[in-house]
Structure formats: C-alpha cells, structure tokens
Amino acid sequence: MSGQLWQPSAPLENLRRRAQILGQIREHFARHGVLEVETPQLCAATVTDPHLASLRVSGHGFLQTSPEYAMKRLLAAGSGPIYQIARAFRGEESGRLHNREFTLLEWYRPGWSVDQLIEEVAAIARLALGDLPVERRRYRDLFRVHLGLDPLTCPTADLRAAACAHRDLSFAEADRDTWLELLMSEVIEPRLGTGVLTFVVDYPPSQAALARLDFDEQGDPVAGRFELYASGVELANGYDELVDAGEQRARFAADLRQRQALGLAEVALDENFLAALASGLPPSSGVALGVDRLVMLAAGATTLAEVIAFPASRA
C-alpha cells in the first residue's frame, strides 16, 4: 500500500471540478469589483480562541488558522471589498470533513449588512451546488425544537446531560460553549441543509468573539454571526464584524483567561490587528467558506480526501 501513496487521493475529474469552481468564484468577484488579495500564512501571532489549535513553526511564528486578521488590516488601510482563496492550517483536525491544511475562501464587504452578505454567500454556494432554495433558522429555535432546551438561558448542567445522552463522552466537565458545540455538531447539524441552503443566525455572544452584538426578539443579547449548512455539512461562518478595538482586546483577554484555565499554551495578542482596529476599521460583514467541503458536496463525494490531491495522510 505504501508504494501507492505517491498518487493523488482525489480522482482527476474531481480536481477538474475543483478548478472549475475556483474559476467561477474568481469570475464572480471580478464581475462585482472585489479585489483578490494575498496575506501571509506564517505570522508572528495567532488566534486566542481556545477551541482552535494553531500550528507553531519553531522560531518563526504560527501558520494561520485563517487570513482574517491580516485581511482586516487591509480593510483598515482602505482596501475596499476584498477576497482571498487561502491555505489555512489547524492542528488536531483530520477525518472525513477535516484536514490539517485546507482551503478557505474568505471575503469582506465594507458597508454591507449580514443580510446582504448572506445573499452573496448563497450565490457563491449555488455556483457549485445548483439553484437550491434558502432558509434561515435561529440558533435558539433549533435547540428548542431538537433538544427542548433554550441555549441562551438553560443551566450548563442541562446542556451537559443532553450531550452525554447523545454521545458516550470520555470527559465529565467542560465549559458551556463546549457543550453547546457538541450538541450542535452531534444532534442538530446533521439535520440541516437537506435539499436547501440553511443559514443559522443569532448565535450566543460567547460563540462569536469577533462579531458585533445585537438583541433578539426576546431582548436577549445575540451575536451578529451566521453559518451556512448544506447536506448536514457546515460550509461557511460569517460575521457582522466587531470594529471596537477596546472591546476586541477585552474579548481576547477573556480568551487568554480561558486558555489558562484549560491548561492550553499561552499566546501573544496580535497587536498589529488591534492597532488596525484602533485606526478605524470600516463597518463590514465578512465570511469564511470551506472550499474543500463545497467541492466535496458538488462532486458528490463523501470525504475531503476525494477532492484534495494530497491530504495529510499523503502529504
């Protein structure tokens, strides 16, 4: 078997389909006047998010989990609308829907609302998946319907009990967001996006460290965040971007306290990014879309290895 590892894991027809989709994406943005940019994949700083595992390159910094911080520095410098098809890296991720090195389509629209961006995300997804209808579902409503729980107000112990009821877990204690993410991924996500593009909106504030906050119909704070699902697969994650440098620094500090409590490695704040926010980031909406997953669904494949030439196991 080892003698065959030099060959690509993806059929050539899938790689051709991938190239076609990337071409269509670039054509879309060129037609709408969005500038293609490139930013460093290797940077001195990395994300503080305790749920993302950054890959450190000894003596050189970190491979980026997304190009977000650098792209926002460009926005603050007056770039206008921008997009990037970037390689991104996350540790401890490998499987049917994960590869440590993957391709993100990330773009930002200064002056746009989340509603406008959702329409464009749907247009991009339809380039690959066809003319699927669109639906919107509130995060809170999904938990109420599928789990009988209010994710914004119920006790953490109830979330833990629900998670343990749906999965044999090897740990008994975790923070509230870990239980919410487990329930979302294990119970709710597989039921989303069947024959439709499902946009989930109004996430808990704790699940969107880079998004502005708003209030839902019940007057409870929610984040200006959305996710796109198709065929039970998460495809995109978007935000009404936070532009307040002081608030962003405070949220990063909260991340660092959580990292310390969890025994995770200490990371330095990205001061260049915070300086860009302080200089004046224009009100914007932005989104990151997983290209590999989009191509996987478009090609009728079931694993990322079928649409990536050389996944981690063959790299």
QUITA-V827262 format. One record per backbone hydrogen bond with DSSP energy under -0.5 kcal/mol. CO is the residue of the C=O (numbers start at 1). NH is the residue of the N-H. If there is no record, write none. Layout:
CO&NH ; CO&NH
This chain:
1&4 ; 2&5 ; 4&7 ; 11&14 ; 11&15 ; 12&16 ; 13&17 ; 14&18 ; 15&19 ; 16&20 ; 17&21 ; 18&22 ; 19&23 ; 20&24 ; 21&25 ; 22&26 ; 23&27 ; 24&28 ; 25&29 ; 26&30 ; 27&31 ; 28&32 ; 29&34 ; 30&33 ; 33&35 ; 35&83 ; 41&43 ; 41&64 ; 43&62 ; 49&52 ; 52&54 ; 53&91 ; 54&56 ; 55&63 ; 56&58 ; 57&60 ; 57&61 ; 61&57 ; 62&43 ; 63&55 ; 64&89 ; 67&71 ; 68&72 ; 69&73 ; 70&74 ; 71&75 ; 72&76 ; 73&77 ; 74&79 ; 75&78 ; 81&35 ; 82&108 ; 83&37 ; 84&86 ; 84&106 ; 86&104 ; 88&102 ; 90&93 ; 96&304 ; 98&95 ; 100&90 ; 102&88 ; 102&104 ; 103&291 ; 103&292 ; 104&86 ; 104&106 ; 105&289 ; 106&84 ; 107&287 ; 108&82 ; 109&112 ; 109&285 ; 113&117 ; 114&118 ; 115&119 ; 116&120 ; 117&121 ; 118&122 ; 119&123 ; 120&124 ; 121&125 ; 122&126 ; 123&127 ; 124&127 ; 124&128 ; 125&128 ; 125&129 ; 126&130 ; 130&132 ; 133&197 ; 135&199 ; 137&201 ; 138&142 ; 139&143 ; 140&144 ; 141&145 ; 142&146 ; 143&147 ; 143&148 ; 143&149 ; 144&148 ; 149&151 ; 150&153 ; 150&154 ; 155&158 ; 155&159 ; 156&160 ; 157&161 ; 158&162 ; 159&163 ; 160&164 ; 161&165 ; 162&166 ; 163&166 ; 163&167 ; 167&169 ; 175&178 ; 175&179 ; 176&180 ; 177&181 ; 178&182 ; 179&183 ; 180&184 ; 181&185 ; 182&186 ; 183&187 ; 183&188 ; 184&189 ; 188&191 ; 189&192 ; 192&232 ; 193&195 ; 193&231 ; 195&133 ; 196&198 ; 197&135 ; 197&199 ; 198&200 ; 198&229 ; 199&137 ; 200&227 ; 201&139 ; 203&223 ; 204&207 ; 205&208 ; 208&211 ; 210&242 ; 212&224 ; 214&222 ; 216&219 ; 220&216 ; 222&214 ; 223&203 ; 223&225 ; 224&240 ; 225&202 ; 226&238 ; 227&200 ; 228&235 ; 228&236 ; 229&198 ; 230&233 ; 233&230 ; 235&290 ; 236&228 ; 237&288 ; 238&226 ; 239&241 ; 239&286 ; 240&212 ; 243&245 ; 244&248 ; 245&249 ; 246&250 ; 247&251 ; 248&252 ; 249&253 ; 250&254 ; 251&255 ; 252&256 ; 253&257 ; 254&258 ; 255&259 ; 256&260 ; 257&261 ; 258&262 ; 259&263 ; 259&264 ; 260&263 ; 268&46 ; 269&271 ; 270&274 ; 271&275 ; 272&276 ; 273&277 ; 274&278 ; 275&279 ; 276&280 ; 277&280 ; 277&281 ; 283&111 ; 284&241 ; 285&109 ; 286&239 ; 287&107 ; 288&237 ; 289&105 ; 289&291 ; 290&294 ; 291&295 ; 292&296 ; 293&297 ; 294&298 ; 295&299 ; 296&301 ; 297&300 ; 303&306 ; 304&307 ; 304&308 ; 309&9 ; 311&314 ; 311&315 ; 312&315
